[in-house]
Amino acid sequence: MEVILQEKDAGKWVYRGEGAANLVLAYTGSFPTFIGKVMRIRKAPRSGAEAMTMRSPSALTAQERLLWKDVDELISSPDNDIASQQFVHHVMKPLLGSKFVDAGMLVGVTREFLESIEKNVIYQRPAWRVDNALVDMHRDSVLLLSDHSLFTHGNLGSSPCISVEIKPKWGFLPLSRYISEETAVKRTITRFQMHQVLKLQQGEISLLSEYNPLDLFSGSKERTFKAINDLFTSPQNNLRVFMNGSLIFGGLGGGAENTNICIAKAFEDALKSVIRSDEGLRTENLLTLVTEAVQKSGVIDRLLEVQKLDSVDIEGAIHAYYDVTHQQCMVCRQLSAEQRKRYTSLHSASLDESLRIVKDFLIAATAKDCSFMICFRPRKEGDSGSVCNNVYLQSTKQTFDFKVYFIDLDLKRMSKMEEYYELDKKIVSCYKEMAKMDHGRDL
């Protein structure tokens, strides 16, 4: 962290988007170190509770240090930013594949830099995001990553590039024997579909998405195309598209509304410089291109493997969590003696086994909530020397180089386990309530 960004540097960073925990900004200046880079800045909830937790003397709690005892670099991290980077580098990178993961580097920042960034971006952020959190002014570093919406170090040359960002969500139905009879619907309806109902009820979305993650993870080219097409129809916060690093489709810091005729027409026009096909066919060709790259890269198979590290579901993992933290199990307290029998094996497991269950659950939670970006660059005629992966688009007779990277591989905190459990109950309850009202739905 030799470079320290000052207040005067803030104007060179522009808002790119945000998730629950971080703001993302892209560099527009000319300093070589930052060309082709994006910055992730940690947010602090307005309540202040989370920020105080992150500023404790050690990034990890005593129980988390026990959980990650095999990763020395992680348990010795002095603050949360370093811990997050070490988690990506030492845990997620080996699991997902080094060619698909960029752990980034930390860069020093002053408080004045952060304050200036806050002022510059606040009016571009969705109002509900601003209401929930602001830039965490207590940070002294930010994470610098390659801008995976560009092809090579920000050097566009004469070839335009187009990048597609997908947040796929859970790619499987849980089959854990610890799932209760009351929540058995989880075995037949995807988490994404159930969560859509809760989001609709809470006013976060106006229409239910047709997207089914099982299609994307199916391995079938036809179902993969359907999944990507459904995401295009209803992007919400699950699909965004960039042209030369600038957003041309989807929402910046929140969900996007369903795609109407005007949005579809503008997007079709924006593809002219990349997809060589007739009016009205460019979007379909791009979706085909994405389908081919998803299939060829194997990125979905890798992601699913990591997601499936959660073999017991939150309904099992929560019991292991209480054993690891040496607390009375708050879930078992609410169950009858007969119902508690289902979880006896978990509470009689060794500490090492309980730690493994919780660790695998948290790693899987990262994989269930991450995104990946596929960046395409049309290959020039006569250029056959590229070492990049490539796909051939038969309908336009074009070859595209492409690269794939996972992003948003955040370290999930053990302290969130009870929240995960409560959210799971809430999602299932809301879905079942809606299904009861809709007599045509079969649970």
Secondary structure as the mmCIF struct_conf table of DSSP 4:
data_model
#
loop_
_struct_conf.conf_type_id
_struct_conf.id
_struct_conf.beg_label_comp_id
_struct_conf.beg_label_asym_id
_struct_conf.beg_label_seq_id
_struct_conf.end_label_comp_id
_struct_conf.end_label_asym_id
_struct_conf.end_label_seq_id
STRN STRN1 ILE A 4 LEU A 5
HELX_RH_3T_P HELX_RH_3T_P1 GLU A 7 LYS A 12
STRN STRN2 TRP A 13 GLU A 18
BEND BEND1 ALA A 20 ALA A 21
STRN STRN3 ASN A 22 TYR A 27
BEND BEND2 GLY A 29 GLY A 29
TURN_TY1_P TURN_TY1_P1 PRO A 32 GLY A 36
STRN STRN4 LYS A 37 PRO A 45
TURN_TY1_P TURN_TY1_P2 ARG A 46 SER A 47
HELX_RH_AL_P HELX_RH_AL_P1 ALA A 49 MET A 54
TURN_TY1_P TURN_TY1_P3 ARG A 55 ARG A 55
BEND BEND3 SER A 56 LEU A 60
HELX_RH_AL_P HELX_RH_AL_P2 ALA A 62 LEU A 67
TURN_TY1_P TURN_TY1_P4 TRP A 68 ASP A 70
HELX_RH_AL_P HELX_RH_AL_P3 ASP A 72 ILE A 75
TURN_TY1_P TURN_TY1_P5 SER A 76 SER A 76
BEND BEND4 PRO A 78 ASP A 79
HELX_RH_AL_P HELX_RH_AL_P4 ASN A 80 PHE A 87
HELX_RH_PI_P HELX_RH_PI_P1 VAL A 88 MET A 92
HELX_RH_AL_P HELX_RH_AL_P5 LYS A 93 LEU A 96
HELX_RH_3T_P HELX_RH_3T_P2 SER A 98 PHE A 100
STRN STRN5 VAL A 101 VAL A 101
STRN STRN6 MET A 105 VAL A 109
HELX_RH_AL_P HELX_RH_AL_P6 ARG A 111 VAL A 121
TURN_TY1_P TURN_TY1_P6 ILE A 122 GLN A 124
BEND BEND5 ARG A 125 ARG A 125
HELX_RH_AL_P HELX_RH_AL_P7 ALA A 127 ASN A 132
STRN STRN7 ALA A 133 VAL A 135
TURN_TY1_P TURN_TY1_P7 MET A 137 HIS A 138
BEND BEND6 ASP A 140 ASP A 140
STRN STRN8 SER A 141 SER A 146
TURN_TY1_P TURN_TY1_P8 HIS A 148 SER A 149
BEND BEND7 LEU A 150 THR A 152
TURN_TY1_P TURN_TY1_P9 HIS A 153 GLY A 154
TURN_TY1_P TURN_TY1_P10 GLY A 157 SER A 158
BEND BEND8 SER A 159 SER A 159
STRN STRN9 ILE A 162 ILE A 166
BEND BEND9 PHE A 172 PHE A 172
TURN_TY1_P TURN_TY1_P11 ARG A 177 TYR A 178
HELX_RH_3T_P HELX_RH_3T_P3 GLU A 181 ARG A 187
TURN_TY1_P TURN_TY1_P12 THR A 188 THR A 188
BEND BEND10 ILE A 189 ILE A 189
HELX_RH_AL_P HELX_RH_AL_P8 ARG A 191 GLN A 201
TURN_TY1_P TURN_TY1_P13 GLN A 202 GLY A 203
BEND BEND11 GLU A 204 GLU A 204
BEND BEND12 SER A 206 LEU A 207
HELX_RH_AL_P HELX_RH_AL_P9 PRO A 213 LEU A 216
TURN_TY1_P TURN_TY1_P14 PHE A 217 PHE A 217
BEND BEND13 SER A 218 SER A 218
HELX_RH_AL_P HELX_RH_AL_P10 LYS A 221 THR A 233
BEND BEND14 SER A 234 SER A 234
STRN STRN10 GLN A 236 GLN A 236
TURN_TY1_P TURN_TY1_P15 ASN A 237 ASN A 238
STRN STRN11 LEU A 239 MET A 243
TURN_TY1_P TURN_TY1_P16 ASN A 244 GLY A 245
STRN STRN12 SER A 246 PHE A 249
BEND BEND15 GLY A 250 GLY A 250
BEND BEND16 LEU A 252 GLY A 254
STRN STRN13 ALA A 256 ALA A 256
HELX_LH_PP_P HELX_LH_PP_P1 GLU A 257 THR A 259
HELX_RH_AL_P HELX_RH_AL_P11 ILE A 261 ALA A 270
HELX_RH_3T_P HELX_RH_3T_P4 LEU A 271 SER A 273
TURN_TY1_P TURN_TY1_P17 VAL A 274 VAL A 274
BEND BEND17 SER A 277 SER A 277
TURN_TY1_P TURN_TY1_P18 GLU A 279 LEU A 281
HELX_RH_AL_P HELX_RH_AL_P12 ARG A 282 SER A 297
HELX_RH_AL_P HELX_RH_AL_P13 VAL A 299 GLN A 307
TURN_TY1_P TURN_TY1_P19 LYS A 308 LEU A 309
BEND BEND18 VAL A 312 VAL A 312
HELX_RH_AL_P HELX_RH_AL_P14 ASP A 313 VAL A 324
TURN_TY1_P TURN_TY1_P20 THR A 325 HIS A 326
TURN_TY1_P TURN_TY1_P21 MET A 330 VAL A 331
HELX_RH_3T_P HELX_RH_3T_P5 CYS A 332 GLN A 334
BEND BEND19 LEU A 335 LEU A 335
HELX_RH_AL_P HELX_RH_AL_P15 ALA A 337 ARG A 340
HELX_RH_3T_P HELX_RH_3T_P6 LYS A 341 TYR A 343
HELX_RH_AL_P HELX_RH_AL_P16 THR A 344 HIS A 347
TURN_TY1_P TURN_TY1_P22 SER A 348 SER A 348
BEND BEND20 ALA A 349 ALA A 349
HELX_RH_AL_P HELX_RH_AL_P17 LEU A 351 ASP A 369
STRN STRN14 SER A 371 PRO A 378
HELX_LH_PP_P HELX_LH_PP_P2 ARG A 379 LYS A 380
TURN_TY1_P TURN_TY1_P23 GLU A 381 GLY A 382
BEND BEND21 CYS A 388 CYS A 388
STRN STRN15 ASN A 389 LEU A 393
TURN_TY1_P TURN_TY1_P24 GLN A 394 LYS A 397
STRN STRN16 GLN A 398 ILE A 407
HELX_LH_PP_P HELX_LH_PP_P3 ASP A 410 ARG A 413
HELX_RH_3T_P HELX_RH_3T_P7 MET A 414 LYS A 416
HELX_RH_AL_P HELX_RH_AL_P18 MET A 417 MET A 437
TURN_TY1_P TURN_TY1_P25 HIS A 439 GLY A 440
#
